[in-house]
Amino acid sequence: MKRQFIREILDVITKDSISFAGGLPDAELFPVEAFRRAADTAIADPSSLQYSRSQGYGPLRDKIARRYSDIGFETHAEEILITTGSQQAINLIAMGLLKNGVTVELPAYLGALSAFRLAGVAVDGIALEEDGIGMEHFARSIAYSKAAYLIPDFQNPTGISYSAEKRRAIAELMQQEGALLIEDAAYSELFFDRRMPAISADMPHDSFHLGSFSKILAPGLRVGWIRASEANIRRIMAVKEALDLHTSTLDQRIIDAYWQNNGLEGHIETIRRSYEAKKCVMAETLRTLLPEFEFNEPRGGMFIYGKIPGIDTKALVGRCMERDVAFVPGSEFYPETGALDEIRFNFTHTDFARMQRGVTIIADCLREGSC
């Protein structure tokens, strides 16, 4: 099985590289001192180093469930399964439940495509429109696949957010078809103006809502979760137990202690403000230094996506990497041959000065005609 292009890039970039490639949070925002105190609290209890329940640490599941309920999506702790990152959540569902294939957006999240390929799940890709997936083609696809994997909030890679009307239409259609929704909400907390309702809230018994601490706390802890009905949690529990028995007890306890001592909302709001400022600077830098790049600004998330018409961006990134600048060509986000002129830029990881220097190098490579 071929490795992900992004993971290969991360293997070769150095501390001196300018990377717009991976979906990396801003490490400057990691609450290191608070985590140190939380780790001291967690490890003071020897049970933090012991085997634990496959479904996850009870107090942490309680907190996640209460947060759902607080935003209007009624949830109980038994409807939460802790996973080793939200990437594992996709794997569990793909391995355990997707018998007829799955309908996905195009372009699609690379990690999901890899998970479906590993599980032997057939993928049917439907092009995104400005307000979400194209409904006419989606309706035909879902009638057969009976399952969809969607990222309605600040989609990876495009940054597109689904409209409220399209969210309602998807829930209604999927319930009519008796279909299963896998709603990846990894970026849902990173909104710059307002939170949008989860599609899963309109179909709570036929959906898996995936969350992650990677984007709102720290990805190195590798802790995510699934919100689903108790019946659907039971359907994938055996797969979880076969893969890793349970997610790291210590990591779960550290997150729980951090949350107990500090809350989450203040830190998440800091991230939102920082990322919105970075998005604005990145967008202006692209408009000024790389006017050939056509894009729409996202209203949240971590990515700016667009195209340079007529340019093979995979060839372009090869030349840019010789100068220690990396991004992801859009062709990587398609299960088959995709658009060759598209690019995804991550704007959250790089500071303002390196952002400008990196885009300048990309523009130089482009105009030198060597790509």
C-alpha positions as CSV (number, residue, x, y, z in Angstrom):
1,M,0.0,0.0,0.0
2,K,1.4,3.4,-1.0
3,R,2.2,5.9,1.8
4,Q,0.4,9.2,2.0
5,F,2.2,12.0,0.2
6,I,1.9,14.3,3.2
7,R,3.5,11.8,5.6
8,E,6.4,11.4,3.1
9,I,6.9,15.2,3.1
10,L,6.9,15.3,6.9
11,D,9.7,12.7,6.9
12,V,12.0,14.9,4.8
13,I,11.3,18.5,6.0
14,T,13.6,19.9,8.6
15,K,13.4,22.7,11.2
16,D,14.6,25.1,8.5
17,S,11.9,24.1,6.0
18,I,8.9,26.2,5.3
19,S,6.0,23.8,5.3
20,F,2.4,24.5,4.2
21,A,1.9,20.8,3.8
22,G,0.7,19.0,6.9
23,G,-2.4,19.9,8.9
24,L,-0.2,21.0,11.8
25,P,-1.5,23.1,14.6
26,D,0.5,26.1,15.8
27,A,2.9,24.6,18.4
28,E,3.3,28.0,20.1
29,L,-0.3,27.6,21.3
30,F,0.2,24.3,23.0
31,P,-0.6,24.8,26.7
32,V,2.6,23.2,27.8
33,E,2.7,24.3,31.5
34,A,-0.9,23.4,32.0
35,F,-0.2,20.0,30.4
36,R,2.7,19.5,32.8
37,R,0.5,20.1,35.8
38,A,-2.2,17.8,34.3
39,A,0.4,15.1,33.7
40,D,1.5,15.4,37.4
41,T,-2.1,15.0,38.5
42,A,-2.7,12.0,36.2
43,I,0.5,10.1,37.0
44,A,0.0,10.5,40.8
45,D,-2.7,7.9,40.4
46,P,-1.0,4.5,39.5
47,S,-4.2,3.5,37.6
48,S,-3.2,6.0,34.9
49,L,-0.6,3.4,33.9
50,Q,-2.9,0.4,34.0
51,Y,-5.1,-1.2,31.4
52,S,-8.6,0.4,31.2
53,R,-12.0,0.1,29.6
54,S,-12.1,-0.3,25.8
55,Q,-14.8,2.4,25.6
56,G,-12.5,4.9,27.3
57,Y,-12.0,6.7,30.6
58,G,-15.4,7.5,32.2
59,P,-14.8,11.1,33.4
60,L,-13.5,12.1,30.0
61,R,-16.5,10.6,28.2
62,D,-18.7,12.4,30.7
63,K,-17.1,15.7,29.8
64,I,-17.4,15.1,26.1
65,A,-21.0,14.1,26.4
66,R,-21.9,17.2,28.4
67,R,-20.2,19.5,25.8
68,Y,-22.4,18.0,23.1
69,S,-25.5,18.5,25.2
70,D,-24.5,22.0,26.0
71,I,-24.5,22.9,22.3
72,G,-27.9,21.3,21.7
73,F,-26.9,17.8,20.6
74,E,-28.2,15.6,23.5
75,T,-25.6,13.0,24.4
76,H,-24.8,10.6,27.2
77,A,-21.5,9.1,28.2
78,E,-22.4,5.7,26.9
79,E,-22.7,7.2,23.5
80,I,-19.0,8.2,23.4
81,L,-16.2,5.9,22.4
82,I,-12.6,7.2,22.9
83,T,-10.3,6.4,20.0
84,T,-6.6,6.7,19.2
85,G,-7.1,9.9,17.2
86,S,-10.1,10.5,14.9
87,Q,-8.1,8.6,12.2
88,Q,-8.6,5.4,14.2
89,A,-12.4,6.2,14.3
90,I,-12.5,6.1,10.5
91,N,-10.6,2.8,10.5
92,L,-12.9,1.2,13.0
93,I,-16.0,2.1,11.0
94,A,-14.5,1.2,7.6
95,M,-13.4,-2.2,8.9
96,G,-16.6,-3.0,10.8
97,L,-19.5,-1.5,8.9
98,L,-19.0,-0.4,5.3
99,K,-20.0,-3.4,3.2
100,N,-21.4,-1.6,0.1
101,G,-18.7,1.0,-0.1
102,V,-18.9,4.7,0.9
103,T,-19.8,8.0,-0.7
104,V,-17.1,10.7,-0.2
105,E,-16.5,14.3,-1.2
106,L,-14.1,15.2,-4.0
107,P,-11.5,16.3,-3.3
108,A,-11.3,14.1,-0.2
109,Y,-9.4,13.9,3.0
110,L,-6.3,11.8,2.4
111,G,-6.4,9.9,5.7
112,A,-9.9,8.7,5.0
113,L,-9.0,7.6,1.5
114,S,-6.1,5.6,3.0
115,A,-8.4,4.0,5.6
116,F,-11.0,3.0,3.1
117,R,-8.3,1.5,0.8
118,L,-6.8,-0.5,3.6
119,A,-10.2,-1.9,4.6
120,G,-11.0,-2.7,0.9
121,V,-14.0,-0.3,0.9
122,A,-15.0,0.9,-2.5
123,V,-15.2,4.7,-2.8
124,D,-17.5,6.8,-4.9
125,G,-16.5,10.4,-5.0
126,I,-18.9,13.3,-5.6
127,A,-17.7,16.8,-6.4
128,L,-18.1,19.6,-3.9
129,E,-19.9,22.8,-4.7
130,E,-19.5,26.1,-2.9
131,D,-22.1,25.1,-0.2
132,G,-21.3,21.4,0.1
133,I,-21.5,18.2,-1.8
134,G,-23.5,18.1,-5.1
135,M,-26.9,16.8,-4.1
136,E,-28.0,15.3,-7.4
137,H,-25.0,13.0,-7.7
138,F,-24.9,12.4,-4.0
139,A,-28.5,11.1,-4.0
140,R,-27.7,8.6,-6.7
141,S,-24.6,7.4,-5.0
142,I,-26.1,7.1,-1.5
143,A,-28.9,5.0,-2.8
144,Y,-26.3,2.3,-3.5
145,S,-23.6,2.8,-0.9
146,K,-25.9,3.4,2.0
147,A,-23.0,5.2,3.7
148,A,-21.3,8.6,3.4
149,Y,-18.1,10.1,4.9
150,L,-18.4,13.9,5.0
151,I,-16.5,16.9,6.6
152,P,-19.2,19.6,6.7
153,D,-17.1,22.1,8.6
154,F,-14.1,23.7,6.9
155,Q,-13.6,20.6,4.8
156,N,-10.1,19.1,4.4
157,P,-8.7,19.9,1.9
158,T,-10.9,22.7,0.5
159,G,-12.0,24.6,3.6
160,I,-15.6,24.6,2.3
161,S,-18.5,24.7,4.9
162,Y,-21.9,23.2,4.1
163,S,-24.8,25.5,4.2
164,A,-27.6,25.0,6.7
165,E,-30.0,24.1,3.9
166,K,-27.7,21.4,2.5
167,R,-27.1,20.0,6.0
168,R,-30.9,19.5,6.4
169,A,-31.2,18.1,2.9
170,I,-28.5,15.5,3.5
171,A,-30.0,14.4,6.8
172,E,-33.4,14.0,5.3
173,L,-32.1,12.1,2.2
174,M,-30.0,9.8,4.3
175,Q,-32.8,8.9,6.6
176,Q,-35.1,8.2,3.7
177,E,-32.5,5.8,2.3
178,G,-31.7,4.2,5.6
179,A,-28.1,5.3,5.2
180,L,-25.3,5.7,7.7
181,L,-23.5,9.1,8.1
182,I,-19.8,9.3,9.1
183,E,-19.5,13.0,10.0
184,D,-15.8,14.1,10.6
185,A,-15.9,17.1,12.8
186,A,-12.1,17.5,13.4
187,Y,-12.2,21.2,12.4
188,S,-15.7,22.1,13.7
189,E,-14.4,24.0,16.8
190,L,-12.1,26.2,14.6
191,F,-14.8,28.6,13.3
192,F,-14.1,32.3,12.9
193,D,-17.7,33.5,13.0
194,R,-20.3,31.0,14.3
195,R,-20.8,27.3,15.0
196,M,-22.9,25.4,12.5
197,P,-25.2,22.6,13.5
198,A,-24.0,19.0,13.1
199,I,-25.8,17.0,10.5
200,S,-25.6,14.1,12.9
201,A,-27.9,16.0,15.4
202,D,-30.8,15.5,13.0
203,M,-30.0,11.7,12.6
204,P,-28.4,10.7,16.0
205,H,-29.3,7.0,15.7
206,D,-27.8,6.6,12.2
207,S,-24.6,8.6,12.4
208,F,-21.1,8.6,13.8
209,H,-19.9,12.0,14.7
210,L,-16.1,12.1,15.0
211,G,-14.2,14.5,17.2
212,S,-10.5,15.0,18.0
213,F,-8.3,16.8,20.6
214,S,-5.6,17.0,18.0
215,K,-6.7,20.4,16.6
216,I,-7.9,21.9,19.9
217,L,-5.2,20.7,22.4
218,A,-2.3,18.7,20.9
219,P,-2.0,16.0,18.2
220,G,0.8,14.2,19.9
221,L,-1.6,12.8,22.6
222,R,-3.5,10.9,19.8
223,V,-6.9,11.0,21.5
224,G,-10.2,11.4,19.6
225,W,-13.7,10.1,20.0
226,I,-16.9,8.9,18.3
227,R,-20.3,10.1,19.3
228,A,-22.9,7.5,18.2
229,S,-25.9,5.6,19.5
230,E,-25.2,2.9,22.1
231,A,-26.1,0.3,19.5
232,N,-23.7,1.6,17.0
233,I,-20.9,2.0,19.6
234,R,-21.4,-1.8,20.3
235,R,-21.2,-2.6,16.6
236,I,-17.6,-1.3,16.4
237,M,-16.3,-2.1,19.9
238,A,-15.0,-5.5,18.9
239,V,-13.0,-3.9,16.1
240,K,-11.5,-1.4,18.6
241,E,-10.6,-4.2,21.0
242,A,-8.9,-6.2,18.3
243,L,-6.8,-3.3,17.2
244,D,-5.4,-1.8,20.4
245,L,-7.6,-3.0,23.4
246,H,-8.0,0.7,24.4
247,T,-6.6,4.1,23.8
248,S,-3.7,5.2,26.1
249,T,-5.0,5.5,29.6
250,L,-2.3,8.0,30.6
251,D,-3.1,10.3,27.6
252,Q,-6.8,10.2,28.4
253,R,-6.2,11.0,32.0
254,I,-3.9,13.9,31.2
255,I,-6.6,15.5,28.9
256,D,-9.2,14.9,31.6
257,A,-7.1,16.6,34.3
258,Y,-6.3,19.5,31.9
259,W,-10.0,19.9,31.1
260,Q,-11.0,19.7,34.8
261,N,-8.4,22.3,35.9
262,N,-8.6,24.7,33.0
263,G,-11.7,24.2,31.0
264,L,-11.6,24.1,27.2
265,E,-13.4,27.1,25.9
266,G,-10.8,29.8,26.7
267,H,-8.0,27.9,25.0
268,I,-10.2,27.1,22.0
269,E,-11.1,30.8,21.6
270,T,-7.4,31.7,21.7
271,I,-6.8,29.3,18.9
272,R,-9.7,30.7,16.8
273,R,-8.5,34.2,17.1
274,S,-4.9,33.2,16.2
275,Y,-5.9,31.1,13.3
276,E,-8.2,33.8,11.9
277,A,-5.4,36.3,12.0
278,K,-3.1,33.8,10.2
279,K,-5.7,33.0,7.6
280,C,-6.1,36.7,6.8
281,V,-2.3,37.2,6.5
282,M,-1.9,34.1,4.3
283,A,-4.8,35.1,2.1
284,E,-3.4,38.6,1.5
285,T,0.1,37.2,1.0
286,L,-1.2,34.8,-1.7
287,R,-3.2,37.6,-3.4
288,T,-0.2,39.9,-3.4
289,L,2.7,37.5,-4.2
290,L,1.0,34.7,-6.1
291,P,-1.9,36.4,-7.9
292,E,-2.1,33.4,-10.3
293,F,-3.5,31.3,-7.4
294,E,-7.4,31.4,-7.5
295,F,-9.1,30.7,-4.2
296,N,-11.9,31.5,-1.8
297,E,-11.2,32.4,1.8
298,P,-12.4,29.8,4.4
299,R,-14.5,30.9,7.4
300,G,-12.5,28.6,9.7
301,G,-10.3,25.5,9.8
302,M,-6.7,25.3,8.8
303,F,-6.5,25.3,5.0
304,I,-6.7,27.6,1.9
305,Y,-7.4,25.6,-1.3
306,G,-7.4,26.7,-4.9
307,K,-5.7,26.4,-8.2
308,I,-3.2,27.9,-10.6
309,P,-4.8,27.3,-14.0
310,G,-2.7,25.3,-16.4
311,I,0.1,24.5,-13.9
312,D,1.1,21.0,-12.9
313,T,1.3,21.6,-9.2
314,K,3.0,18.3,-8.4
315,A,5.9,19.3,-10.6
316,L,5.8,22.7,-8.9
317,V,6.1,21.3,-5.4
318,G,9.1,19.1,-6.5
319,R,11.0,22.2,-7.5
320,C,9.9,24.2,-4.4
321,M,11.0,21.4,-2.1
322,E,14.5,21.7,-3.5
323,R,14.3,25.2,-1.9
324,D,12.9,23.8,1.3
325,V,9.3,24.9,0.8
326,A,6.5,22.3,0.8
327,F,2.7,22.3,0.1
328,V,0.3,19.5,-1.1
329,P,-0.7,19.3,-4.8
330,G,-4.4,18.9,-5.2
331,S,-4.1,15.7,-7.2
332,E,-3.3,13.9,-3.9
333,F,-6.8,14.3,-2.7
334,Y,-8.5,12.2,-5.4
335,P,-8.7,8.4,-5.4
336,E,-8.1,8.4,-9.1
337,T,-6.5,11.0,-11.3
338,G,-7.5,14.4,-10.0
339,A,-7.2,18.1,-10.9
340,L,-3.5,18.7,-11.6
341,D,-3.6,22.4,-11.1
342,E,-4.9,22.5,-7.5
343,I,-3.0,23.2,-4.2
344,R,-3.8,23.0,-0.5
345,F,-1.9,25.4,1.8
346,N,-1.9,25.0,5.6
347,F,-1.8,28.4,7.2
348,T,-1.8,27.5,10.9
349,H,1.7,26.2,11.4
350,T,3.9,28.9,9.9
351,D,4.6,32.3,11.4
352,F,4.0,35.5,9.3
353,A,7.6,36.1,8.2
354,R,8.1,32.5,7.0
355,M,4.7,32.6,5.4
356,Q,5.8,35.5,3.2
357,R,9.2,34.0,2.5
358,G,7.6,30.6,1.5
359,V,5.1,32.1,-0.9
360,T,7.8,34.3,-2.4
361,I,9.8,31.1,-3.2
362,I,6.8,29.4,-4.7
363,A,6.1,32.4,-6.9
364,D,9.8,32.5,-8.0
365,C,9.7,28.8,-8.9
366,L,6.5,29.4,-10.9
367,R,7.7,32.4,-12.8
368,E,11.1,30.9,-13.6
369,G,9.3,28.5,-15.8
370,S,11.3,25.6,-14.3
371,C,8.1,23.8,-13.1
